[in-house]
């Protein structure tokens, strides 16, 4: 699979993030990331590590750490990428919501829905990414 991303410094915030390595068309699958499942009983241990800002909610019993580039997407309320949890394949599928130009940052809405403007949970530090 051609993965059209590169890690770089984001134009807007000047922090590490994912940039489009080529033009991407709306609907294109950007990456299918296998996940490492972490039991919810280990949340306190997970939150005590640097990984606290990199995991996804998976189901009632697990959190998921996306391998590949998946856990490196920064947050935006105007996200250009969406993600779906593929439980059967144990992976997260990232797809473009709209056309993305080469060099543009690839962002997801950490709330799951690209249009959800609910404030992020207290204590989450987007700048720490």
N, C-alpha and C positions, 0 to 999 in steps of 0.2 A: 504494500500500500504506500502510495506517495503521500507523505505527511507534510503539508504545506506550511509548516511553522518553523520559526527559529526563536531562540531565547535572545532577548536584547533589552535595551533600555527603552521604556515606553515614552512616546513623545509627550503625552499629557502630564504625567506625574514624575517622570525621571527615575522610575524604579524598575526593577527587573520584571519582565513580563513576556508574553508571547506575541510575536509579530508575524504577520502574513508574509511568507517567503515568496508568494506569487499571488496573483489575483485569484479570488475564490468566489464562486457563484452561489447565490442564495440556494439553500437546500443541499449543497455539497456536504458529504460526510468528511469532516476534517481528520478525525482520529477515532479509533475504537480502542479504548484503554482497558486492559484487564485490571482487576482490583484485588487488593489484599483486604479481606474482611477482618474487622476488629470487633470483638464482642463488646456490647454496650457496658458490660460490667467492668471493662478496662478504661472507661472514659476518664476517670481521675488520673490514671497513669498517662494516658494519651495527652490530656490537657497540660500535663506538667512537662511536655517536651516541645521542641520546635515544630513538631508535626501538628500541633493544635490548630494552626491556620491552614492546613492543607487537606483535611479529610471531608468527605461527603456523608450526609445521612443516607443510609441504605434501606433499612427496614427497622422494625421494632426491636430486633435483636442485635443489629450490627451497624457499624460505621464502615466506610470504605475509603481506602487510600488508593487513588488512581495512579497506575503506573504510566510510563510514557510521559507525555507532556500534560496530561489531564489535570493534575493538581497544581499546575503553575499558572492557570488562568486567573487574572485579576478580576475584581468585581466591578460591575457598572450597572446602574439602573437603566442605561440605554445600551444593553448588551447586543453584540452582533453575532453571538454564538449561543446556542441552546444545547442542553444535554438531556439524554434519556438514560435511565437505568435499565439495563438489559439483564434482568435477574437470571434468566435461563443460561446465558453465556457468561455470567459474572463479569460484566464489563460496563463501562459508561461510554456512550456514543455521543460525540460532539459534532454538531452540524451548524452550518452558517444560517443565520436568520435572514440575512440580507447579503447583497454583494459586498465583498470586502476587497479593498485595493491593497496591492503589495506594499508592505511597510506599515500598514495600519495595525494597531493593537487588536488582538483577539480577546474579547472579554465575555464573561458569563455573569448572569445575575445570581448571586449566591442564594437567593430565595427560591431558585428553581425555574420560575417563570420569568422570561425576559422582560415582561412589563410590570412585575410585582415591585412596588416601591416601599414595601414594609421595611422599616428600619432594621438593620442587621442586629443580631443579639449583642447585648451589652458586653463590653470588654473585647470585642473583636477588633483587631487592629489591621485595617487594610494597608496602612503604610508599612507594616512589618513584613509584608510579602516582598 
